[in-house]
Amino acid sequence: MPGFVGAVQIMNIGSSGVFHIGDVFQLTPISTAKTFAGAGSFNTGETLAIQNHQSATNTFDNDGIDQGINFNV
């Protein structure tokens, strides 16, 4: 049975955080970000052995806008 939750304002969530309320009727992002990273950029651990030979990151984005945040309150 779904519950009703009023307006929720989230000020900040960490880079790998997850915020889950339950059933969702509408999600409205207020800000967006795009991250470009090359091979092996987000690896974590104590002892890593990474070999990336001639790695290149393509940052060309021809569409201009991915998802608009217009009409958000």
Distance bins in CASP14 RR format, pairs under 12 A and 6 or more apart:
PFRMAT RR
TARGET T0000
AUTHOR 0000-0000-0000
RMODE 2
METHOD distances of the structure
MODEL  1
1 22 0 0 0 0 0 1 0 0 0 0 0
1 23 0 0 0 0 1 0 0 0 0 0 0
2 21 0 0 0 0 0 1 0 0 0 0 0
2 22 0 0 0 0 1 0 0 0 0 0 0
2 23 1 0 1 0 0 0 0 0 0 0 0
2 24 0 0 0 0 1 0 0 0 0 0 0
2 25 0 0 0 0 1 0 0 0 0 0 0
3 21 0 0 0 0 1 0 0 0 0 0 0
3 22 0 0 0 0 1 0 0 0 0 0 0
3 23 1 0 0 1 0 0 0 0 0 0 0
3 24 0 0 0 0 0 1 0 0 0 0 0
3 25 0 0 0 0 0 1 0 0 0 0 0
4 21 0 0 0 0 0 1 0 0 0 0 0
4 22 0 0 0 0 0 1 0 0 0 0 0
4 23 0 0 0 0 1 0 0 0 0 0 0
4 25 0 0 0 0 1 0 0 0 0 0 0
5 19 0 0 0 0 0 1 0 0 0 0 0
5 20 0 0 0 0 0 1 0 0 0 0 0
5 21 1 0 1 0 0 0 0 0 0 0 0
5 22 0 0 0 0 1 0 0 0 0 0 0
5 23 0 0 0 0 1 0 0 0 0 0 0
5 24 0 0 0 0 1 0 0 0 0 0 0
5 25 0 0 0 0 1 0 0 0 0 0 0
5 26 0 0 0 0 0 1 0 0 0 0 0
6 21 0 0 0 0 1 0 0 0 0 0 0
6 25 0 0 0 0 0 1 0 0 0 0 0
6 26 0 0 0 0 0 1 0 0 0 0 0
7 21 0 0 0 0 0 1 0 0 0 0 0
7 26 0 0 0 0 0 1 0 0 0 0 0
7 28 0 0 0 0 0 1 0 0 0 0 0
7 73 0 0 0 0 1 0 0 0 0 0 0
8 19 0 0 0 0 1 0 0 0 0 0 0
8 20 0 0 0 0 0 1 0 0 0 0 0
8 21 1 0 0 1 0 0 0 0 0 0 0
8 22 0 0 0 0 0 1 0 0 0 0 0
8 24 0 0 0 0 0 1 0 0 0 0 0
8 26 0 0 0 0 0 1 0 0 0 0 0
8 27 0 0 0 0 0 1 0 0 0 0 0
8 28 0 0 0 0 0 1 0 0 0 0 0
9 19 0 0 0 0 0 1 0 0 0 0 0
9 28 0 0 0 0 0 1 0 0 0 0 0
9 30 0 0 0 0 1 0 0 0 0 0 0
9 73 0 0 0 0 0 1 0 0 0 0 0
10 17 0 0 0 0 0 1 0 0 0 0 0
10 18 0 0 0 0 0 1 0 0 0 0 0
10 19 1 0 1 0 0 0 0 0 0 0 0
10 20 0 0 0 0 0 1 0 0 0 0 0
10 21 0 0 0 0 0 1 0 0 0 0 0
10 27 0 0 0 0 0 1 0 0 0 0 0
10 28 0 0 0 0 0 1 0 0 0 0 0
10 29 0 0 0 0 0 1 0 0 0 0 0
10 30 0 0 0 0 1 0 0 0 0 0 0
10 31 0 0 0 0 0 1 0 0 0 0 0
11 19 0 0 0 0 0 1 0 0 0 0 0
11 30 0 0 0 0 0 1 0 0 0 0 0
11 31 0 0 0 0 0 1 0 0 0 0 0
12 19 0 0 0 0 0 1 0 0 0 0 0
12 31 0 0 0 0 0 1 0 0 0 0 0
13 19 1 0 1 0 0 0 0 0 0 0 0
13 20 0 0 0 0 0 1 0 0 0 0 0
13 31 0 0 0 0 0 1 0 0 0 0 0
15 33 0 0 0 0 0 1 0 0 0 0 0
15 35 0 0 0 0 1 0 0 0 0 0 0
15 37 0 0 0 0 0 1 0 0 0 0 0
15 42 0 0 0 0 1 0 0 0 0 0 0
15 44 0 0 0 0 0 1 0 0 0 0 0
16 42 0 0 0 0 1 0 0 0 0 0 0
16 44 0 0 0 0 1 0 0 0 0 0 0
19 27 0 0 0 0 0 1 0 0 0 0 0
20 27 0 0 0 0 0 1 0 0 0 0 0
21 27 0 0 0 0 0 1 0 0 0 0 0
26 71 0 0 0 0 0 1 0 0 0 0 0
26 72 0 0 0 0 0 1 0 0 0 0 0
26 73 0 0 0 0 0 1 0 0 0 0 0
27 67 0 0 0 0 0 1 0 0 0 0 0
27 69 0 0 0 0 0 1 0 0 0 0 0
27 72 0 0 0 0 1 0 0 0 0 0 0
28 67 0 0 0 0 0 1 0 0 0 0 0
28 68 0 0 0 0 0 1 0 0 0 0 0
28 69 1 0 0 1 0 0 0 0 0 0 0
28 70 0 0 0 0 0 1 0 0 0 0 0
28 71 0 0 0 0 1 0 0 0 0 0 0
28 72 1 0 1 0 0 0 0 0 0 0 0
28 73 1 0 0 1 0 0 0 0 0 0 0
29 66 0 0 0 0 0 1 0 0 0 0 0
29 67 1 0 0 1 0 0 0 0 0 0 0
29 68 0 0 0 0 1 0 0 0 0 0 0
29 69 1 0 1 0 0 0 0 0 0 0 0
29 70 0 0 0 0 0 1 0 0 0 0 0
29 71 0 0 0 0 0 1 0 0 0 0 0
29 72 1 0 0 1 0 0 0 0 0 0 0
29 73 0 0 0 0 0 1 0 0 0 0 0
30 68 0 0 0 0 0 1 0 0 0 0 0
30 69 1 0 0 1 0 0 0 0 0 0 0
30 70 0 0 0 0 0 1 0 0 0 0 0
30 71 0 0 0 0 0 1 0 0 0 0 0
30 72 1 0 1 0 0 0 0 0 0 0 0
30 73 0 0 0 0 1 0 0 0 0 0 0
31 67 0 0 0 0 0 1 0 0 0 0 0
31 68 0 0 0 0 0 1 0 0 0 0 0
31 69 1 0 0 1 0 0 0 0 0 0 0
31 72 0 0 0 0 1 0 0 0 0 0 0
32 64 0 0 0 0 0 1 0 0 0 0 0
32 65 0 0 0 0 1 0 0 0 0 0 0
32 66 1 0 0 1 0 0 0 0 0 0 0
32 67 1 0 0 1 0 0 0 0 0 0 0
32 68 1 0 0 1 0 0 0 0 0 0 0
32 69 1 0 0 1 0 0 0 0 0 0 0
32 70 0 0 0 0 0 1 0 0 0 0 0
32 72 0 0 0 0 0 1 0 0 0 0 0
33 66 0 0 0 0 0 1 0 0 0 0 0
33 67 0 0 0 0 0 1 0 0 0 0 0
33 69 0 0 0 0 0 1 0 0 0 0 0
34 59 0 0 0 0 1 0 0 0 0 0 0
34 61 1 0 0 1 0 0 0 0 0 0 0
34 63 0 0 0 0 0 1 0 0 0 0 0
34 64 0 0 0 0 0 1 0 0 0 0 0
34 65 0 0 0 0 0 1 0 0 0 0 0
34 66 1 0 0 1 0 0 0 0 0 0 0
34 67 0 0 0 0 0 1 0 0 0 0 0
35 41 0 0 0 0 1 0 0 0 0 0 0
35 42 0 0 0 0 1 0 0 0 0 0 0
35 57 0 0 0 0 0 1 0 0 0 0 0
35 59 0 0 0 0 0 1 0 0 0 0 0
36 42 0 0 0 0 0 1 0 0 0 0 0
36 56 0 0 0 0 0 1 0 0 0 0 0
36 57 1 0 1 0 0 0 0 0 0 0 0
36 58 0 0 0 0 1 0 0 0 0 0 0
36 59 1 0 1 0 0 0 0 0 0 0 0
36 60 0 0 0 0 1 0 0 0 0 0 0
36 61 0 0 0 0 1 0 0 0 0 0 0
37 43 0 0 0 0 0 1 0 0 0 0 0
37 52 0 0 0 0 0 1 0 0 0 0 0
37 55 0 0 0 0 0 1 0 0 0 0 0
37 56 0 0 0 0 0 1 0 0 0 0 0
37 57 1 0 0 1 0 0 0 0 0 0 0
37 58 0 0 0 0 0 1 0 0 0 0 0
37 59 0 0 0 0 0 1 0 0 0 0 0
38 50 0 0 0 0 0 1 0 0 0 0 0
38 52 1 0 0 1 0 0 0 0 0 0 0
38 54 0 0 0 0 0 1 0 0 0 0 0
38 55 1 0 1 0 0 0 0 0 0 0 0
38 56 1 0 0 1 0 0 0 0 0 0 0
38 57 1 0 1 0 0 0 0 0 0 0 0
38 58 0 0 0 0 1 0 0 0 0 0 0
38 59 0 0 0 0 1 0 0 0 0 0 0
39 50 0 0 0 0 1 0 0 0 0 0 0
39 51 0 0 0 0 1 0 0 0 0 0 0
39 52 1 0 1 0 0 0 0 0 0 0 0
39 53 0 0 0 0 1 0 0 0 0 0 0
39 54 0 0 0 0 1 0 0 0 0 0 0
39 55 1 0 1 0 0 0 0 0 0 0 0
39 56 0 0 0 0 1 0 0 0 0 0 0
39 57 1 0 0 1 0 0 0 0 0 0 0
39 58 0 0 0 0 0 1 0 0 0 0 0
40 48 0 0 0 0 1 0 0 0 0 0 0
40 49 0 0 0 0 0 1 0 0 0 0 0
40 50 1 0 1 0 0 0 0 0 0 0 0
40 51 0 0 0 0 1 0 0 0 0 0 0
40 52 1 0 0 1 0 0 0 0 0 0 0
40 55 1 0 0 1 0 0 0 0 0 0 0
40 57 0 0 0 0 0 1 0 0 0 0 0
41 48 0 0 0 0 0 1 0 0 0 0 0
41 50 0 0 0 0 1 0 0 0 0 0 0
41 52 0 0 0 0 1 0 0 0 0 0 0
41 55 0 0 0 0 1 0 0 0 0 0 0
41 57 0 0 0 0 1 0 0 0 0 0 0
42 48 0 0 0 0 0 1 0 0 0 0 0
42 50 0 0 0 0 0 1 0 0 0 0 0
43 49 0 0 0 0 0 1 0 0 0 0 0
43 50 1 0 0 1 0 0 0 0 0 0 0
43 51 0 0 0 0 0 1 0 0 0 0 0
43 52 0 0 0 0 0 1 0 0 0 0 0
44 50 0 0 0 0 0 1 0 0 0 0 0
END
